[in-house]
């Protein structure tokens, strides 16, 4: 073979190689795109294959079902609040929903105490059959009616007094990602699932109140369900807290009634929340005064005021000292106090355990604020403003009071209605004569 032939072969090989490189460069992005699409599809499939578990044992104990018996001469309405159980729900595949809800038969309640005792005893035999159970067998049909709402038909088994009957019911489910914190006043992070349905139960089919005429107790019990489940986000690992200290006792002077325009002695020590030890309120002073913020951990309205609290502290915190006072009866006395505000607001929080301070200032609502001037004279007791929705606020009572004091003026409005939840006083602080003096 001549050198000319060799040169020609090498030239051809170079041309072929260059074409191959150009082809590969053109094709590589397409291959990569296909690969990424495949990965995305795979990831989506893995997400939809992992349904969320929603717990219906409500930490606020607000979940309940309604019971209605429309007898000809004695219609009655009751409820049951002992709800528990879990539902598995996948927003990407709602047809796979499954789970069981249970109701504590001893939580059934009617207006009459006598009828309540009869319902729990003779009618439901709660001692022998302590639970009413609704178990999903199959999702017959389901459709998405909005971004977060689903409606469908479920086939379920309902068990009462040990007797199980099939039920077919129309159900709506609303999925609220990330809104558990809002509902629980910041105590828990996670997602919400709101389930609503209604179905009928025949008392004859379950042997309920055999022998009682329908004129007195209707055969059909209409059950209404509107309950909320929480899919809890994993909690971060927390450092071990300091050992609990014995709470300090209130001084007797803490029972003295606080009156607008009169000095208030705050020489009382209360156990701190979210920090070790106790705090003497007389040491909490600003150059212009002190703001006492009364609240209860069960009031969800507090959640909507956090941004306003941060703003008012930013505006007046260099002249007024703020302290949060957790007041009222404990809904869960066997649990440690979980006050989310200790993690979101820059102020000390203390526990008005026996309700002495709330009684002293005439506090009956969460949120309530008491403002004292630099000399310790009470100048304002009342709410923050006139609307829970911040954009709708027309009167900001607390801010106006602080402006007046900061400017050296007399506080023009010494009270304003408090918006929020009623604070139930502890038994030790209950006094029929405890009304605010203004």
C-alpha positions as a Markdown table, in Angstrom:
| # | Residue | x | y | z |
|---|---|---|---|---|
| 1 | Unk | 0.0 | 0.0 | 0.0 |
| 2 | Unk | 1.4 | 3.4 | -0.9 |
| 3 | Unk | 1.9 | 6.3 | 1.4 |
| 4 | Unk | -0.9 | 8.1 | -0.5 |
| 5 | Unk | -3.4 | 5.4 | 0.4 |
| 6 | Unk | -2.3 | 5.5 | 4.0 |
| 7 | Unk | -2.7 | 9.3 | 4.1 |
| 8 | Unk | -6.2 | 8.9 | 2.6 |
| 9 | Unk | -7.3 | 6.3 | 5.3 |
| 10 | Unk | -6.0 | 8.5 | 8.1 |
| 11 | Unk | -7.9 | 11.5 | 6.7 |
| 12 | Unk | -11.1 | 9.4 | 6.4 |
| 13 | Unk | -10.7 | 8.2 | 10.0 |
| 14 | Unk | -10.3 | 11.8 | 11.2 |
| 15 | Unk | -13.5 | 12.9 | 9.4 |
| 16 | Unk | -15.4 | 9.9 | 10.9 |
| 17 | Unk | -14.1 | 10.7 | 14.4 |
| 18 | Unk | -15.0 | 14.4 | 14.2 |
| 19 | Unk | -18.6 | 13.5 | 13.0 |
| 20 | Unk | -18.9 | 11.0 | 15.9 |
| 21 | Unk | -17.8 | 13.7 | 18.4 |
| 22 | Unk | -20.3 | 16.2 | 17.0 |
| 23 | Unk | -23.1 | 13.7 | 17.1 |
| 24 | Unk | -22.3 | 12.7 | 20.7 |
| 25 | Unk | -22.2 | 16.4 | 21.7 |
| 26 | Unk | -25.6 | 17.0 | 20.1 |
| 27 | Unk | -27.1 | 13.9 | 21.6 |
| 28 | Unk | -25.7 | 14.1 | 25.1 |
| 29 | Unk | -28.1 | 16.8 | 26.4 |
| 30 | Unk | -31.1 | 14.8 | 25.2 |
| 31 | Unk | -29.9 | 11.7 | 26.9 |
| 32 | Unk | -29.3 | 13.7 | 30.1 |
| 33 | Unk | -32.7 | 15.2 | 29.9 |
| 34 | Unk | -34.3 | 11.8 | 29.5 |
| 35 | Unk | -32.3 | 10.6 | 32.4 |
| 36 | Unk | -33.4 | 13.5 | 34.6 |
| 37 | Unk | -37.0 | 13.0 | 33.6 |
| 38 | Unk | -36.7 | 9.3 | 34.5 |
| 39 | Unk | -35.3 | 10.3 | 37.9 |
| 40 | Unk | -38.1 | 12.8 | 38.5 |
| 41 | Unk | -40.8 | 10.2 | 37.6 |
| 42 | Unk | -39.1 | 7.7 | 39.9 |
| 43 | Unk | -39.0 | 10.3 | 42.7 |
| 44 | Unk | -42.7 | 11.2 | 42.2 |
| 45 | Unk | -43.6 | 7.6 | 42.3 |
| 46 | Unk | -41.7 | 7.0 | 45.5 |
| 47 | Unk | -43.4 | 10.1 | 47.1 |
| 48 | Unk | -46.9 | 8.9 | 46.1 |
| 49 | Unk | -46.0 | 5.5 | 47.5 |
| 50 | Unk | -45.5 | 6.9 | 50.9 |
| 51 | Unk | -48.9 | 8.0 | 52.3 |
| 52 | Unk | -49.0 | 10.2 | 55.4 |
| 53 | Unk | -50.4 | 9.0 | 58.7 |
| 54 | Unk | -52.8 | 11.4 | 60.5 |
| 55 | Unk | -53.5 | 11.1 | 64.2 |
| 56 | Unk | -57.0 | 12.1 | 65.3 |
| 57 | Unk | -56.3 | 12.1 | 69.0 |
| 58 | Unk | -56.5 | 15.9 | 69.1 |
| 59 | Unk | -54.0 | 17.6 | 71.5 |
| 60 | Unk | -56.5 | 20.4 | 71.9 |
| 61 | Unk | -59.4 | 17.9 | 72.6 |
| 62 | Unk | -61.6 | 19.8 | 70.2 |
| 63 | Unk | -62.5 | 16.8 | 67.9 |
| 64 | Unk | -66.1 | 15.5 | 68.4 |
| 65 | Unk | -69.0 | 13.9 | 66.6 |
| 66 | Unk | -72.6 | 15.1 | 66.8 |
| 67 | Unk | -75.5 | 12.7 | 67.6 |
| 68 | Unk | -79.1 | 13.6 | 66.7 |
| 69 | Unk | -82.2 | 11.6 | 67.5 |
| 70 | Unk | -85.4 | 13.2 | 66.1 |
| 71 | Unk | -88.1 | 11.3 | 68.1 |
| 72 | Unk | -91.7 | 12.5 | 67.6 |
| 73 | Unk | -92.1 | 13.9 | 71.1 |
| 74 | Unk | -88.6 | 14.0 | 72.5 |
| 75 | Unk | -86.0 | 15.0 | 69.9 |
| 76 | Unk | -82.5 | 15.3 | 71.4 |
| 77 | Unk | -79.0 | 16.3 | 70.3 |
| 78 | Unk | -75.7 | 15.1 | 71.9 |
| 79 | Unk | -72.1 | 14.6 | 71.1 |
| 80 | Unk | -69.1 | 12.4 | 71.8 |
| 81 | Unk | -65.6 | 13.8 | 72.2 |
| 82 | Unk | -63.3 | 10.9 | 72.9 |
| 83 | Unk | -62.0 | 10.6 | 69.3 |
| 84 | Unk | -58.8 | 8.6 | 68.5 |
| 85 | Unk | -57.4 | 6.5 | 65.7 |
| 86 | Unk | -55.3 | 7.2 | 62.5 |
| 87 | Unk | -56.0 | 7.5 | 58.8 |
| 88 | Unk | -53.4 | 6.9 | 56.1 |
| 89 | Unk | -53.8 | 9.4 | 53.3 |
| 90 | Unk | -51.8 | 10.2 | 50.2 |
| 91 | Unk | -52.7 | 13.5 | 48.5 |
| 92 | Unk | -51.2 | 12.1 | 45.3 |
| 93 | Unk | -53.3 | 8.9 | 45.5 |
| 94 | Unk | -56.4 | 9.6 | 47.7 |
| 95 | Unk | -58.0 | 6.4 | 46.6 |
| 96 | Unk | -55.6 | 4.5 | 48.8 |
| 97 | Unk | -56.9 | 6.0 | 52.0 |
| 98 | Unk | -57.3 | 3.6 | 54.9 |
| 99 | Unk | -57.6 | 3.6 | 58.6 |
| 100 | Unk | -59.9 | 3.4 | 61.7 |
| 101 | Unk | -61.5 | 6.0 | 63.9 |
| 102 | Unk | -62.7 | 5.2 | 67.4 |
| 103 | Unk | -65.0 | 7.0 | 69.8 |
| 104 | Unk | -65.0 | 6.5 | 73.6 |
| 105 | Unk | -68.5 | 5.4 | 74.5 |
| 106 | Unk | -68.1 | 7.0 | 77.9 |
| 107 | Unk | -67.6 | 10.4 | 76.3 |
| 108 | Unk | -71.2 | 10.4 | 74.9 |
| 109 | Unk | -73.0 | 13.5 | 76.4 |
| 110 | Unk | -76.5 | 14.8 | 76.3 |
| 111 | Unk | -78.1 | 17.9 | 77.9 |
| 112 | Unk | -79.7 | 15.8 | 80.6 |
| 113 | Unk | -77.2 | 14.2 | 83.1 |
| 114 | Unk | -79.8 | 11.4 | 83.6 |
| 115 | Unk | -80.0 | 10.7 | 79.9 |
| 116 | Unk | -76.2 | 10.8 | 79.6 |
| 117 | Unk | -75.9 | 8.2 | 82.2 |
| 118 | Unk | -78.6 | 6.1 | 80.5 |
| 119 | Unk | -76.9 | 6.4 | 77.1 |
| 120 | Unk | -73.5 | 5.3 | 78.5 |
| 121 | Unk | -75.0 | 2.5 | 80.6 |
| 122 | Unk | -78.2 | 0.9 | 79.4 |
| 123 | Unk | -78.1 | 2.1 | 75.8 |
| 124 | Unk | -74.4 | 1.6 | 74.8 |
| 125 | Unk | -73.2 | -0.6 | 77.7 |
| 126 | Unk | -69.9 | 1.3 | 77.7 |
| 127 | Unk | -68.5 | -0.9 | 80.4 |
| 128 | Unk | -68.7 | -4.0 | 78.1 |
| 129 | Unk | -68.3 | -2.2 | 74.8 |
| 130 | Unk | -66.1 | 0.8 | 75.5 |
| 131 | Unk | -65.6 | 1.9 | 71.9 |
| 132 | Unk | -67.6 | 2.8 | 68.8 |
| 133 | Unk | -65.5 | 1.9 | 65.7 |
| 134 | Unk | -65.5 | 3.1 | 62.1 |
| 135 | Unk | -63.1 | 1.3 | 59.8 |
| 136 | Unk | -62.6 | 2.1 | 56.2 |
| 137 | Unk | -62.9 | -1.0 | 53.9 |
| 138 | Unk | -62.6 | 0.6 | 50.5 |
| 139 | Unk | -62.6 | 4.0 | 48.7 |
| 140 | Unk | -65.3 | 3.4 | 46.1 |
| 141 | Unk | -64.7 | 6.7 | 44.3 |
| 142 | Unk | -62.8 | 10.0 | 44.8 |
| 143 | Unk | -62.2 | 13.2 | 42.9 |
| 144 | Unk | -60.2 | 16.3 | 43.5 |
| 145 | Unk | -62.5 | 19.3 | 43.7 |
| 146 | Unk | -59.9 | 21.9 | 44.5 |
| 147 | Unk | -56.2 | 22.1 | 45.1 |
| 148 | Unk | -56.5 | 20.7 | 48.6 |
| 149 | Unk | -60.0 | 19.3 | 48.8 |
| 150 | Unk | -61.2 | 15.8 | 47.8 |
| 151 | Unk | -64.7 | 14.3 | 47.8 |
| 152 | Unk | -65.6 | 10.7 | 47.5 |
| 153 | Unk | -67.6 | 7.7 | 48.6 |
| 154 | Unk | -66.3 | 5.3 | 51.2 |
| 155 | Unk | -67.4 | 1.8 | 52.2 |
| 156 | Unk | -66.8 | 1.3 | 55.9 |
| 157 | Unk | -67.7 | -1.0 | 58.8 |
| 158 | Unk | -69.3 | 0.6 | 61.9 |
| 159 | Unk | -69.2 | -1.3 | 65.1 |
| 160 | Unk | -71.4 | -0.5 | 68.2 |
| 161 | Unk | -72.2 | -2.8 | 71.1 |
| 162 | Unk | -70.1 | -5.5 | 69.4 |
| 163 | Unk | -72.3 | -5.5 | 66.3 |
| 164 | Unk | -70.8 | -4.5 | 63.0 |
| 165 | Unk | -72.9 | -3.1 | 60.1 |
| 166 | Unk | -71.7 | -1.9 | 56.6 |
| 167 | Unk | -71.9 | 1.8 | 55.8 |
| 168 | Unk | -71.7 | 3.7 | 52.6 |
| 169 | Unk | -71.0 | 7.4 | 53.1 |
| 170 | Unk | -70.0 | 10.5 | 51.2 |
| 171 | Unk | -66.8 | 12.0 | 52.6 |
| 172 | Unk | -64.9 | 15.2 | 52.1 |
| 173 | Unk | -61.3 | 15.6 | 53.0 |
| 174 | Unk | -59.3 | 18.8 | 53.1 |
| 175 | Unk | -55.5 | 18.5 | 53.2 |
| 176 | Unk | -53.6 | 21.4 | 54.7 |
| 177 | Unk | -49.8 | 21.0 | 54.4 |
| 178 | Unk | -47.8 | 22.7 | 57.0 |
| 179 | Unk | -50.7 | 24.2 | 59.0 |
| 180 | Unk | -50.6 | 22.1 | 62.2 |
| 181 | Unk | -48.5 | 24.9 | 63.9 |
| 182 | Unk | -51.3 | 27.4 | 63.2 |
| 183 | Unk | -54.0 | 25.2 | 64.6 |
| 184 | Unk | -52.1 | 24.2 | 67.7 |
| 185 | Unk | -50.8 | 27.7 | 68.5 |
| 186 | Unk | -47.3 | 26.7 | 67.6 |
| 187 | Unk | -47.1 | 23.6 | 69.8 |
| 188 | Unk | -46.8 | 21.1 | 66.9 |
| 189 | Unk | -45.5 | 21.3 | 63.3 |
| 190 | Unk | -46.9 | 19.2 | 60.5 |
| 191 | Unk | -49.9 | 18.8 | 58.2 |
| 192 | Unk | -53.6 | 18.7 | 58.8 |
| 193 | Unk | -56.4 | 16.5 | 57.3 |
| 194 | Unk | -59.9 | 17.7 | 58.0 |
| 195 | Unk | -62.5 | 14.9 | 57.4 |
| 196 | Unk | -66.2 | 15.6 | 57.2 |
| 197 | Unk | -69.0 | 13.1 | 56.7 |
| 198 | Unk | -72.5 | 12.0 | 58.0 |
| 199 | Unk | -74.2 | 8.7 | 58.3 |
| 200 | Unk | -77.2 | 7.1 | 60.0 |
| 201 | Unk | -77.2 | 4.4 | 62.6 |
| 202 | Unk | -80.2 | 2.2 | 63.4 |
| 203 | Unk | -80.4 | 1.6 | 67.2 |
| 204 | Unk | -82.4 | -1.6 | 66.5 |
| 205 | Unk | -79.7 | -3.0 | 64.3 |
| 206 | Unk | -77.2 | -2.6 | 67.2 |
| 207 | Unk | -79.5 | -3.5 | 70.1 |
| 208 | Unk | -79.5 | 0.0 | 71.5 |
| 209 | Unk | -82.3 | 0.7 | 74.1 |
| 210 | Unk | -84.4 | -2.3 | 73.2 |
| 211 | Unk | -88.0 | -1.9 | 74.2 |
| 212 | Unk | -88.0 | 1.9 | 74.3 |
| 213 | Unk | -90.7 | 3.2 | 72.0 |
| 214 | Unk | -89.7 | 5.3 | 68.9 |
| 215 | Unk | -91.9 | 8.2 | 70.1 |
| 216 | Unk | -89.4 | 8.6 | 73.0 |
| 217 | Unk | -86.1 | 7.6 | 71.4 |
| 218 | Unk | -86.0 | 7.7 | 67.6 |
| 219 | Unk | -84.7 | 4.6 | 65.8 |
| 220 | Unk | -82.3 | 6.5 | 63.6 |
| 221 | Unk | -79.3 | 8.2 | 65.1 |
| 222 | Unk | -77.8 | 10.8 | 62.7 |
| 223 | Unk | -74.1 | 11.0 | 63.2 |
| 224 | Unk | -72.2 | 14.0 | 62.0 |
| 225 | Unk | -68.4 | 13.9 | 61.7 |
| 226 | Unk | -66.1 | 16.9 | 61.4 |
| 227 | Unk | -62.6 | 16.0 | 62.8 |
| 228 | Unk | -59.0 | 17.1 | 62.3 |
| 229 | Unk | -56.0 | 14.7 | 62.1 |
| 230 | Unk | -52.4 | 15.8 | 62.4 |
| 231 | Unk | -49.4 | 14.3 | 60.6 |
| 232 | Unk | -46.7 | 15.4 | 63.0 |
| 233 | Unk | -43.4 | 16.6 | 61.7 |
| 234 | Unk | -40.4 | 15.0 | 63.5 |
| 235 | Unk | -39.3 | 17.0 | 66.5 |
| 236 | Unk | -35.7 | 18.1 | 66.8 |
| 237 | Unk | -33.7 | 16.6 | 69.6 |
| 238 | Unk | -33.7 | 19.0 | 72.5 |
| 239 | Unk | -31.0 | 19.4 | 75.2 |
| 240 | Unk | -31.9 | 18.1 | 78.6 |
| 241 | Unk | -33.6 | 20.7 | 80.7 |
| 242 | Unk | -32.6 | 21.7 | 84.2 |
| 243 | Unk | -34.4 | 19.8 | 87.0 |
| 244 | Unk | -37.7 | 21.3 | 88.0 |
| 245 | Unk | -37.6 | 23.5 | 91.0 |
| 246 | Unk | -40.4 | 23.7 | 93.6 |
| 247 | Unk | -42.6 | 26.7 | 92.5 |
| 248 | Unk | -42.4 | 29.7 | 94.9 |
| 249 | Unk | -45.4 | 30.6 | 96.9 |
| 250 | Unk | -47.4 | 33.8 | 96.2 |
| 251 | Unk | -47.2 | 36.5 | 98.8 |
| 252 | Unk | -50.5 | 37.4 | 100.3 |
| 253 | Unk | -50.2 | 40.9 | 98.8 |
| 254 | Unk | -50.7 | 39.3 | 95.4 |
| 255 | Unk | -54.4 | 39.0 | 96.2 |
| 256 | Unk | -54.9 | 42.8 | 96.4 |
| 257 | Unk | -57.1 | 44.2 | 93.7 |
| 258 | Unk | -55.4 | 46.2 | 91.0 |
| 259 | Unk | -57.2 | 49.4 | 90.2 |
| 260 | Unk | -56.6 | 51.9 | 87.3 |
| 261 | Unk | -54.8 | 55.0 | 88.6 |
| 262 | Unk | -53.4 | 53.2 | 91.7 |
| 263 | Unk | -49.9 | 51.8 | 92.3 |
| 264 | Unk | -49.6 | 48.0 | 92.1 |
| 265 | Unk | -47.1 | 46.1 | 94.2 |
| 266 | Unk | -45.5 | 43.4 | 92.0 |
| 267 | Unk | -43.1 | 42.1 | 94.6 |
| 268 | Unk | -44.1 | 38.5 | 93.9 |
| 269 | Unk | -42.0 | 35.6 | 92.5 |
| 270 | Unk | -43.3 | 33.2 | 89.9 |
| 271 | Unk | -41.8 | 30.1 | 88.3 |
| 272 | Unk | -40.3 | 30.8 | 84.9 |
| 273 | Unk | -41.5 | 28.9 | 81.8 |
| 274 | Unk | -38.8 | 28.0 | 79.2 |
| 275 | Unk | -36.0 | 28.9 | 81.6 |
| 276 | Unk | -34.9 | 27.7 | 85.0 |
| 277 | Unk | -35.7 | 29.3 | 88.3 |
| 278 | Unk | -38.2 | 32.0 | 89.2 |
| 279 | Unk | -38.7 | 35.7 | 88.4 |
| 280 | Unk | -39.7 | 38.5 | 90.8 |
| 281 | Unk | -42.0 | 40.7 | 88.8 |
| 282 | Unk | -40.8 | 43.8 | 90.7 |
| 283 | Unk | -37.5 | 43.5 | 88.9 |
| 284 | Unk | -39.1 | 43.7 | 85.4 |
| 285 | Unk | -39.0 | 47.4 | 84.7 |
| 286 | Unk | -38.6 | 49.7 | 81.8 |
| 287 | Unk | -37.7 | 53.4 | 81.8 |
| 288 | Unk | -41.3 | 54.2 | 80.9 |
| 289 | Unk | -43.1 | 51.3 | 82.4 |
| 290 | Unk | -44.0 | 47.6 | 82.3 |
| 291 | Unk | -46.4 | 45.5 | 80.1 |
| 292 | Unk | -47.9 | 42.3 | 81.6 |
| 293 | Unk | -49.1 | 40.0 | 78.8 |
| 294 | Unk | -51.7 | 37.5 | 80.1 |
| 295 | Unk | -52.3 | 34.4 | 78.0 |
| 296 | Unk | -53.2 | 30.7 | 78.1 |
| 297 | Unk | -51.5 | 28.0 | 76.1 |
| 298 | Unk | -54.8 | 26.6 | 74.7 |
| 299 | Unk | -55.9 | 29.8 | 73.0 |
| 300 | Unk | -55.2 | 29.6 | 69.2 |
| 301 | Unk | -55.9 | 33.3 | 68.8 |
| 302 | Unk | -52.5 | 34.1 | 70.3 |
| 303 | Unk | -50.9 | 32.6 | 67.1 |
| 304 | Unk | -52.3 | 35.5 | 65.0 |
| 305 | Unk | -50.8 | 38.1 | 67.3 |
| 306 | Unk | -47.2 | 37.0 | 67.3 |
| 307 | Unk | -46.2 | 39.3 | 64.4 |
| 308 | Unk | -48.0 | 42.3 | 66.2 |
| 309 | Unk | -46.3 | 41.4 | 69.4 |
| 310 | Unk | -42.9 | 41.4 | 67.7 |
| 311 | Unk | -43.6 | 44.8 | 66.1 |
| 312 | Unk | -44.8 | 46.4 | 69.4 |
| 313 | Unk | -41.7 | 45.1 | 71.2 |
| 314 | Unk | -39.5 | 46.5 | 68.4 |
| 315 | Unk | -41.2 | 49.9 | 68.7 |
| 316 | Unk | -41.4 | 50.2 | 72.5 |
| 317 | Unk | -39.0 | 47.5 | 73.9 |
| 318 | Unk | -36.3 | 50.1 | 74.6 |
| 319 | Unk | -38.7 | 52.0 | 77.0 |
| 320 | Unk | -41.1 | 49.3 | 78.3 |
| 321 | Unk | -40.3 | 45.9 | 79.8 |
| 322 | Unk | -42.5 | 43.1 | 78.7 |
| 323 | Unk | -43.3 | 39.9 | 80.6 |
| 324 | Unk | -45.7 | 37.1 | 79.6 |
| 325 | Unk | -47.9 | 35.6 | 82.3 |
| 326 | Unk | -49.4 | 32.2 | 81.6 |
| 327 | Unk | -52.7 | 32.0 | 83.5 |
| 328 | Unk | -55.8 | 29.9 | 83.9 |
| 329 | Unk | -56.6 | 26.3 | 84.6 |
| 330 | Unk | -54.4 | 23.6 | 83.1 |
| 331 | Unk | -56.2 | 21.5 | 80.5 |
| 332 | Unk | -53.5 | 18.9 | 80.8 |
| 333 | Unk | -52.2 | 19.2 | 84.3 |
| 334 | Unk | -50.2 | 15.9 | 84.0 |
| 335 | Unk | -48.1 | 17.4 | 81.2 |
| 336 | Unk | -45.3 | 19.9 | 81.2 |
| 337 | Unk | -46.4 | 23.4 | 80.1 |
| 338 | Unk | -45.7 | 23.9 | 76.4 |
| 339 | Unk | -45.9 | 27.6 | 75.7 |
| 340 | Unk | -44.7 | 28.3 | 72.1 |
| 341 | Unk | -44.4 | 32.0 | 72.7 |
| 342 | Unk | -41.3 | 31.3 | 74.8 |
| 343 | Unk | -39.6 | 30.4 | 71.6 |
| 344 | Unk | -41.0 | 33.2 | 69.4 |
| 345 | Unk | -41.1 | 36.3 | 71.6 |
| 346 | Unk | -38.2 | 38.0 | 73.3 |
| 347 | Unk | -39.6 | 38.4 | 76.8 |
| 348 | Unk | -39.6 | 36.3 | 80.0 |
| 349 | Unk | -42.6 | 34.1 | 80.7 |
| 350 | Unk | -43.9 | 33.0 | 84.1 |
| 351 | Unk | -46.6 | 30.7 | 85.4 |
| 352 | Unk | -49.5 | 32.3 | 87.4 |
| 353 | Unk | -50.2 | 28.8 | 88.7 |
| 354 | Unk | -52.9 | 29.6 | 91.3 |
| 355 | Unk | -54.5 | 32.3 | 89.2 |
| 356 | Unk | -53.7 | 35.0 | 91.8 |
| 357 | Unk | -52.5 | 37.6 | 89.3 |
| 358 | Unk | -55.3 | 37.0 | 86.7 |
| 359 | Unk | -57.8 | 37.5 | 89.6 |
| 360 | Unk | -56.0 | 40.5 | 90.8 |
| 361 | Unk | -56.1 | 42.3 | 87.4 |
| 362 | Unk | -59.6 | 41.0 | 86.6 |
| 363 | Unk | -58.3 | 39.0 | 83.6 |
| 364 | Unk | -60.9 | 36.7 | 82.0 |
| 365 | Unk | -59.6 | 36.6 | 78.4 |
| 366 | Unk | -56.5 | 35.5 | 76.5 |
| 367 | Unk | -55.0 | 37.9 | 75.3 |
| 368 | Unk | -55.2 | 40.6 | 78.0 |
| 369 | Unk | -52.6 | 43.3 | 78.7 |
| 370 | Unk | -51.9 | 45.4 | 81.8 |
| 371 | Unk | -49.7 | 48.4 | 81.5 |
| 372 | Unk | -48.0 | 50.1 | 84.5 |
| 373 | Unk | -46.1 | 53.3 | 84.3 |
| 374 | Unk | -42.5 | 53.8 | 85.5 |
| 375 | Unk | -43.8 | 54.4 | 89.1 |
| 376 | Unk | -45.8 | 51.2 | 89.1 |
| 377 | Unk | -49.2 | 52.8 | 88.7 |
| 378 | Unk | -51.7 | 50.8 | 86.6 |
| 379 | Unk | -52.7 | 52.8 | 83.5 |
| 380 | Unk | -54.3 | 50.3 | 81.2 |
| 381 | Unk | -56.0 | 46.9 | 81.3 |
| 382 | Unk | -57.6 | 45.3 | 78.2 |
| 383 | Unk | -57.0 | 43.9 | 74.7 |
| 384 | Unk | -54.3 | 44.5 | 72.1 |
| 385 | Unk | -56.6 | 45.8 | 69.4 |
| 386 | Unk | -60.1 | 45.4 | 67.9 |
| 387 | Unk | -59.6 | 42.7 | 65.2 |
| 388 | Unk | -57.9 | 39.3 | 65.0 |
| 389 | Unk | -57.2 | 39.9 | 61.4 |
| 390 | Unk | -54.3 | 42.4 | 61.4 |
| 391 | Unk | -55.3 | 44.1 | 58.1 |
| 392 | Unk | -58.8 | 44.9 | 59.5 |
| 393 | Unk | -57.6 | 46.6 | 62.7 |
| 394 | Unk | -59.1 | 50.1 | 63.3 |
| 395 | Unk | -58.2 | 50.7 | 67.0 |
| 396 | Unk | -54.9 | 49.5 | 68.5 |
| 397 | Unk | -55.6 | 50.0 | 72.3 |
| 398 | Unk | -52.3 | 48.8 | 73.6 |
| 399 | Unk | -50.2 | 50.7 | 71.2 |
| 400 | Unk | -52.2 | 53.9 | 71.9 |
| 401 | Unk | -51.6 | 53.5 | 75.7 |
| 402 | Unk | -47.9 | 53.0 | 75.2 |
| 403 | Unk | -47.7 | 56.0 | 72.9 |
| 404 | Unk | -49.4 | 58.1 | 75.5 |
| 405 | Unk | -47.0 | 57.0 | 78.3 |
| 406 | Unk | -43.9 | 57.3 | 76.1 |
| 407 | Unk | -44.9 | 60.9 | 75.3 |
| 408 | Unk | -45.5 | 61.7 | 79.0 |
| 409 | Unk | -49.3 | 62.1 | 78.5 |
| 410 | Unk | -52.2 | 60.7 | 80.5 |
| 411 | Unk | -53.5 | 57.5 | 78.9 |
| 412 | Unk | -56.6 | 58.5 | 77.2 |
| 413 | Unk | -58.3 | 55.1 | 76.9 |
| 414 | Unk | -57.7 | 52.9 | 80.0 |
| 415 | Unk | -59.4 | 49.8 | 78.8 |
| 416 | Unk | -60.4 | 48.0 | 75.6 |
| 417 | Unk | -62.2 | 44.7 | 74.9 |
| 418 | Unk | -59.9 | 41.7 | 74.9 |
| 419 | Unk | -60.2 | 39.4 | 71.9 |
| 420 | Unk | -59.4 | 35.7 | 72.3 |
| 421 | Unk | -60.4 | 32.7 | 74.4 |
| 422 | Unk | -61.9 | 32.7 | 77.9 |
| 423 | Unk | -59.4 | 31.9 | 80.6 |
| 424 | Unk | -60.9 | 29.5 | 83.1 |
| 425 | Unk | -59.5 | 30.4 | 86.5 |
| 426 | Unk | -57.9 | 27.7 | 88.7 |
| 427 | Unk | -60.2 | 26.7 | 91.6 |
| 428 | Unk | -57.9 | 28.4 | 94.1 |
| 429 | Unk | -58.4 | 31.8 | 92.4 |
| 430 | Unk | -62.2 | 31.5 | 91.8 |
| 431 | Unk | -63.9 | 34.4 | 93.5 |
| 432 | Unk | -67.4 | 35.6 | 92.5 |
| 433 | Unk | -66.4 | 39.1 | 93.6 |
| 434 | Unk | -63.4 | 39.2 | 91.3 |
| 435 | Unk | -64.2 | 41.9 | 88.7 |
| 436 | Unk | -61.8 | 44.4 | 87.2 |
| 437 | Unk | -61.8 | 47.8 | 88.9 |
| 438 | Unk | -61.4 | 50.7 | 86.5 |
